[in-house]
Amino acid sequence: MASSSEPRWQLTSDLDEFRSRARDFLHSAPALHTALLSVTETLRARGLHAYGGGAPLFGVLAGGSGGAVSGAFVWTPPHVLALAPLADASAADELAAVLADAGWQLPGVGGEETTAAAFADAWQRRTGAVAAVAYRQRLYRLDTLTPPEPSPQGGARVATAADRELLARWHTEFEESVGGHAGMEAGAWADTRIAYGGATLWETPDGTPVAMAGNTRQVAGQVRVAPVYTPADLRGRGYAGAATVAVSRAALDAGADEVLLFTDLENPTSNGLYQRIGYRPVRDFTLYDFTA
């Protein structure tokens, strides 16, 4: 436990140490911590360089009742820092001070909107960097799954190694459509998803893939649907909704307690679709880019 003279934020590059220390905190609110849970699970399964060549950095906010952890972050360079929701702005300011004083150069931060805004403001004040909103997201949780009617003809199947090239191409197209903040190189992403059945294709009756819906590994009882993609020339036919329903049902059948997904707040079509099939809003999240 940290003494009163030690910073409340404690950093480590040891994934196992972080997972052990942060487990109870992250599992206490799996929906709000879905990003950190899925990233750390991928690092455990695929290695510390799953998201790129940089060495990951982890941190916990200690010093609560009985030394309990009350905050956490995961940073996988060159991507933005993923920060769990914090109870007050002072914790965000303290973290910005610890990281800035240590000389870390952050490209940005993502998290629940209030927490992300507090950290972005603190980072600007302490480093002189400019923080700009890259995009805003809404987290949804599945309530009662309601398949759209009518459902498009065809069916869903889990992608296999034979679909690697297609998955990689669609992953690249999806990331470009949402602003290019890819967490993983497209081929590596496809390999990762194929390894655990984490991508589902919707096919027309003749076997032509027309949409994709992914899912994260189940951790702490939660599964997140991500990404959902239909090529531009095939949209408006119900394929994305059908693929999302298939993945959501599979997650429930596999024992998930919570099925989640993020949407771009500036996309009314996807926000409307997911609510029609049974997803309900949980919280809004924001990603900021930092520039010198």
DOMI-678291 format. One record per atom (N, C-alpha, C): x, y, z. Coordinates in steps of 0.02 Angstrom, whole numbers, plus 50000, padded with zeros to 5 digits. Layout:
BEGIN
XYZ;...
END
This chain:
BEGIN
500434994050000;500005000050000;500445006250000;500235011349966;500635017449961;500625021250027;501195024150044;501215028450103;500985035350083;500875039750132;500625046450118;501115050450076;501765048550075;502255052250038;502315049849966;502005044149950;502045041449883;501465043949841;501555044549775;500995046549732;500455041249734;499835043449729;499285038649729;499285034449665;499525037249610;499565033449548;500215029449547;500155023049540;500735018549539;500775015249471;501355015949439;501445013649370;501845007149368;501715003249315;502084997049306;502074995149232;502574991449211;502584988649143;502434981149146;502264978649205;502144971549216;501384970149209;501194966749155;500484965549143;500174961249198;500524956049220;500244951749271;500134955449337;500614959749354;500534963749415;499924968349409;499854971549351;499284975949341;498624972149345;498584966549311;497964962749311;497784960449381;498274958549420;498154956349488;497904962149532;498234967949526;498054973549568;497394976749547;497274977149481;496684980749457;496064976349450;496144969849459;495594965249443;494944967049478;494944967849544;494324969049580;494004975549557;494414980649546;494154987049524;493844986449454;494194983449407;493934982849339;493314978449336;493314973149376;492734968549376;492144971449413;492244976849451;491684979749489;491184983249444;491394985349384;490964988749336;491184986849266;491054980649245;491324978249182;491124982449121;490524985049121;490304989049063;490734995349057;490814999049110;491195005249107;491935003949095;492174998049112;492884996349103;493004991649044;492524991248999;492564986448944;493194987248902;493404993448888;493994994448846;494624991848881;494714993448944;495304991148980;495304983548987;494724980648999;494674973449007;494844969848942;494594972348886;494724968948823;495444969848800;495724975748811;496424976948792;496894972548832;496804972348898;497254968248939;497174960848924;496574958648907;496474951648890;496834949948824;496814954648776;497174953548714;497924953348725;498174957748768;498884957748784;499084951148817;498654948648861;498794942148893;498814936548843;498334936648796;498284931048749;498774931548691;498924937648669;499324938448607;500014941348619;500164943348681;500824946148695;500814953748702;501334956448733;501344963548750;501384968048689;501564965348631;501614969548571;501044968348523;500484966048549;499894964748507;499654971048472;499744976848504;499494983148476;500044987348445;500654984748440;501194988548410;501844987148446;502374990648423;503044989248449;503194992448516;502804997448537;502945000748600;502784996448660;503164997348713;503034993648775;502444996648812;501934992748830;501354995348865;501544997948935;501145002648958;501215005349025;500535004949058;500535002949122;499915002049159;499955006149224;499375007849251;499375011449313;498735010349353;498805010749419;498225010249463;498235016149512;497635018349529;497555023549580;497435020149646;497925020349690;497885016749754;497735021549811;497715018749871;497635022949930;496925023849953;496455019949924;495765020149947;495695016350013;495075015150032;494945011650094;495285004750093;495725003550141;496074997250145;496574996350088;496775001850057;497245001450001;496924999449936;496264999849932;495904997749872;496065002149812;496064999149754;496165002749692;495505006149672;495555012549651;494945016249631;495015019449563;495525017549525;495625020249458;496155016149422;496155016449356;496645012649318;496705015549248;497285014149217;497375015849146;497805010549113;497735010149047;498155005949005;498385010148946;499035010048931;499295013648874;499705008848831;499505008048769;499865003748721;500125008148664;500715011248673;500995015548621;501025011848554;500865015248498;500795022448491;500085024948498;499645021148529;498945023048534;498815027448595;498195029848600;498025034348655;497975030548720;498045034148775;497975031248842;497235029848855;497075023848878;496395021948895;496305022548970;495855026948991;495785028749061;495105026849087;495085023249143;494455021349174;494115027549204;493455027549211;493115033149243;493375034449313;493485040849328;493745042849393;493225046749431;493255046349498;492745049449539;492795057049541;493395059749531;493475067049534;494045069249489;494025075649471;494525078449425;495225078549455;495275078749521;495945079149552;496355072949536;496025067049530;496395060949513;496675061349442;496285064349397;496525065349328;497105070149327;497065075449366;497615080349369;498245077149398;498165073049449;498745069549478;499075064849428;498675061349389;498955056849339;499325060749285;499035066249263;499375070349213;500045072749239;500075074549303;500695076849333;501215071249335;501005065249356;501465059649361;501765057949292;501345057649241;501575055749174;501985061349142;501775067549151;502155073149122;502835073849156;502845073249222;503485073949258;503975068349239;503705062549220;504135056949200;504355057549127;504105062449092;504315063649023;503945059748970;503385056548988;503005052748938;502685057448888;502675055448825;502365059448771;501735055848748;501175058048771;500545054748754;500245057448689;499985053048646;499655055348586;498925057348597;498655055448655;497955056948669;497695052948727;497045053648740;496725049948794;496015048248773;495765042548796;495075040648784;494775038148848;494145039948860;493805037648920;493115040748926;492785039148981;492135042148996;492195049748990;491685053148964;491765060048940;492015064748994;491775064249056;491995068849108;492725067549127;492895061249134;493585059549152;494065061349097;493895059849035;494335061448979;494435068948973;493905072748982;493955080048978;494405082849033;494335080049094;494755082349150;495485080849137;495635074949111;496335073249098;496605077449041;496215078448988;496435082448931;496595089548954;496175092348995;496295099149021;496925099449062;497025094349106;497625094149148;498255093249105;498205089149054;498795087949011;498985094348973;498485098048950;498625104348917;498985109248963;498735109749024;499025114549072;499735112649091;499865106249096;500525103949120;501045103249065;500825102249003;501315100948950;501305106148894;500775110148891;500715114948836;500455111848772;500295105348773;500015102148714;499305104648702;499085103848641;498395105648623;497975099348620;497425099348656;496975093548656;496375095148613;496225090748566;495655091648521;495235085348521;494575086148522;494135080348519;494205076948451;494365070448453;494415066448391;493735063548374;493405060548423;492715058348412;492395056848480;491735056748477;491325055248537;490935048848524;490885044848576;490545038448570;490025037648626;489545033448612;489055031548664;489105024048676;489155022148739;489165015148758;488455012848769;488295007048738;487635004048745;487694997148777;487174995248813;487124988448842;486484985248816;486534978848798;485954975248772;485454973948827;484824975648812;484274974248858;483924967948832;483404968648793;483064962948763;483204962748689;483524957448666;483714957048596;483084956548553;483024961048504;482434961548462;482644961448389;482664955648357;482874955348287;482444959848243;482754963148195;482364967548150;481914963448104;481344966348087;480884963148040;480744967947982;480794965447921;480994958647903;481754957947906;481994952047919;482704950647919;482924949347847;483524951647828;483754950347759;483864942947748;483804940847687;483934933847671;484674932247681;484804926147699;485484924047710;485584921547781;486204921447803;486354918947869;487044920847892;487184919447955;487814921347986;488264915247994;488914916447989;489404911248005;490024914448033;490374910848076;490984913248106;491544913048054;491924918448048;492464918848000;493024913948017;493354911447965;493904906747972;494524909447938;495054905547940;495694907647910;495614909247836;495144906047803;495034907347731;494764914347719;494514917647771;494234924347765;494734929747786;495354927947799;495834932747827;495904939047784;495984938247719;496084944047676;495474948647678;494874945747676;494264949747679;494214953447746;494334949947801;494304953147866;494794958947871;495404957947848;495904963247852;495684969247810;495424968047750;495214973547708;494624977347739;494134973647764;493564977047794;493754980647859;494224977847896;494464981347956;494774988047938;495184988047885;495494994247863;494964999247840;494484997047801;493955001447778;493545004147836;493414999947885;493035002247944;493425007647981;494065006447994;494455011348031;494505017947993;494565017747928;494585023847889;493925027547894;493375023947898;492715027147901;492585030547968;492945028448021;492835031348087;493415035848109;493865037348063;494385042148080;495085039448086;495175033048074;495855030448070;496215029348135;495865028248191;496185026748255;496225019148266;496545015748220;496585008448224;497005006348285;496745001548323;497114999148380;497634993948362;497554990848303;497984985248284;498044985048208;498624982948183;498714982148112;498204977048086;497954978248024;497374974547999;497484967047996;498064964847972;498194957647969;498234954548038;498554958048084;498604955548153;497914955248185;497504960248170;496824960248197;496434954148171;496494952848106;496144947148077;496374940648109;497034939848117;497294933748148;497044932948219;497034938448256;496804938148326;496084935948329;495654938948287;494944937348289;494814930248265;495154928048214;495054921248189;495244916148242;495764917748282;496014912948331;495494911148384;495034915848400;494534914148451;493814914748426;493734915248361;493054915748333;492744922448345;493144927648341;492904934348358;492674938648300;492504935648243;492224939348187;491694935048154;491114937948141;490564934348109;490364937948045;490254934147993;490054936847928;489314935347915;488974940347888;488294939047862;488364937847787;488084932247764;488124930447694;487434930247662;487404931947598;486794931147560;486694923747545;486104921747521;485984914547509;486484911147463;486814915047418;487314911947375;488004911547406;488064913447471;488704912847506;489154918847500;488904924547477;489304930547470;489304934447536;489884935747567;489904939847628;489714947047612;489264949947653;489034956747641;489094961247702;489254958447759;489334962547819;489734958547870;490014962147918;490434959147970;490244962048038;490224957848088;490154960048157;490654956248200;491054959948237;491554956748279;491324956448351;491704952848391;491584952748463;492244951748500;492304955048557;492894954148599;492824947548637;493374945348667;493344939548711;492914941348772;492604936248801;492214937248862;492694937948921;492644943648955;493044944949015;492594948249066;492624945849128;492214948549182;491474948349164;491274943449124;490574942549107;490324947049051;490764951349023;490544955848971;490874954148904;490494955148851;490734954648782;490534961048746;490984963748707;490824969848669;490804968148595;490264970248563;490194969448491;490614974848457;491104972848417;491544977748384;492024974148338;492104976748277;491714982048246;491124979148207;490674983548185;490134981548139;490254985448075;490274981848019;490444985147956;490084982047897;489814986447854;489534984547790;489844989047737;490104986247683;490374990447629;489854995547605;490085001347585;489635006947569;489095005047518;489275001147467;488794999547415;488284994347435;488344991547495;487874986447518;487464988747578;487524995047596;487164997447655;486424998747640;486044999147695;485335000547689;484914994447674;485194988547681;484824982347666;484724977947727;484924980347786;484824976647847;485374971747865;485924971747827;486444966847840;486794968147907;486944974447922;487294976047985;486874974048045;486234975548043;485794973648098;485764966148108;485714962448052;485684955148056;486324952248085;486904954948063;487544952548089;487604954048163;487384960048183;487434962048254;486984957548297;486394956148274;485944951648311;486264944748318;486574942248265;486874935648268;487434935448319;487874940448320;488424940648367;488174941548438;487674945848446;487394947048513;487084940748541;486704937148500;486394930948523;486924925748541;487454925348501;487994920648515;488334922248581;488424928648596;488734930548659;488294928548718;487634929648711;487174927648764;487184920048773;487174916448717;487184909148720;487824906448753;488374910348746;489004908348775;489054910248849;488534913348877;488514914748948;488704921748968;488744926448921;488914933348938;488364936448981;488564939949034;488084943449076;487894950149045;488364953249009;488244959748977;488524959548906;488134961948859;488354962648791;488334970148775;488894972748754;488984979948747;489204981848677;489144988148661;489434990848599;489494998348605;489975001148566;490055008348560;489795010548492;489515016648490;489335019648426;489635026648422;489725028948361;489925035848348;489315040248359;489375045148404;488805049448419;488575053548359;489015054448310;488835058348252;488505054148197;488375047748212;488065043248163;487365041348187;486855045248168;486175043748192;485915037048166;486165034748109;485925028448081;486095022648127;486745022248147;486945016648190;486635017248259;486595023248286;486285024148353;485555021948352;485195023548298;484505021448292;484435013948284;484875011048242;484845003848230;484934999848294;485455001548333;485604997548392;485054998148444;484745003848449;484185004548496;483585000448473;483475000048408;482904996148383;482994988748398;483624986348400;483704979148412;483824977548486;483754982648529;483744981148601;484304984048643;484744988148614;485284991148653;485054997648685;485284998948747;485095004948783;485715008848805;485685015548803;486275019648821;486505018548893;487165018548901;487475018048967;487845024448985;488325026548945;488735032348960;489065034748895;489235041048893;489605043848836;490345044148850;490745042848798;491465042748802;491755047448749;492355050048762;492675054648715;493405052748706;493655053348644;494355052448630;494655059048608;495215060948641;495575067148624;496245065448593;496435069348542;497105069148515;497515074848545;498145073548561;498595078748587;499115080448533;499215086848522;499745089148476;500155094548510;500805094848492;501245099748522;501055106848501;
END
